[in-house]
Each structure stands twice: as C-alpha cells, then as structure tokens.
Amino acid sequence: MKETLEERIVIGCNYHTKWQTDKAMRFVLLGIQLNRALLGTRKTHKRFWTNTEDLIFIRTQYNIDKADRLEKTKRNKEISL
C-alpha cells in the first residue's frame, strides 16, 4: 500500500497541519490520544491539540530518517519486553 503524505504518524517527528495559515511553521508531534494529536511549537514549546487527520508529515530527508530511527527504536523496545 502506498503511503500518502498524511499517513505517517510518528511521535517526535515534524508536521504541518492542513489548516495552518503560515506554511513555514512546523510542529513536533508530542503524543496521540484516540484521533487527537498533541503538537508543540519548535521555538516557544507551546502545546495544542488537533485532529490526527489534519497532520501532514514533512517529507524532508531529515524527518524521514528521524521517523525511521524512532520506529526502529520503538520496535526494538517492544521486542525486548
């Protein structure tokens, strides 16, 4: 199945939202609760909730590598339990 821009949900990675007015803003995904995502600003560290369907994974090589690394770490922790 082909991954769309919105489908990759990895806590710790950078995202845009579908509704943001400043396209330069990037947010860090801090947590997920049901269909809600907790995002934080990168500079002021303010937090807010939005729908997970509004997340857009930022497809930079840095963010892709970070997501791969975080997912691998999570899998390794699950295996060692």
Helices and strands as residue ranges (DSSP letters): E 14-17, E 27-33, E 36-41, E 47-51, G 52-54, E 55-57, H 61-80
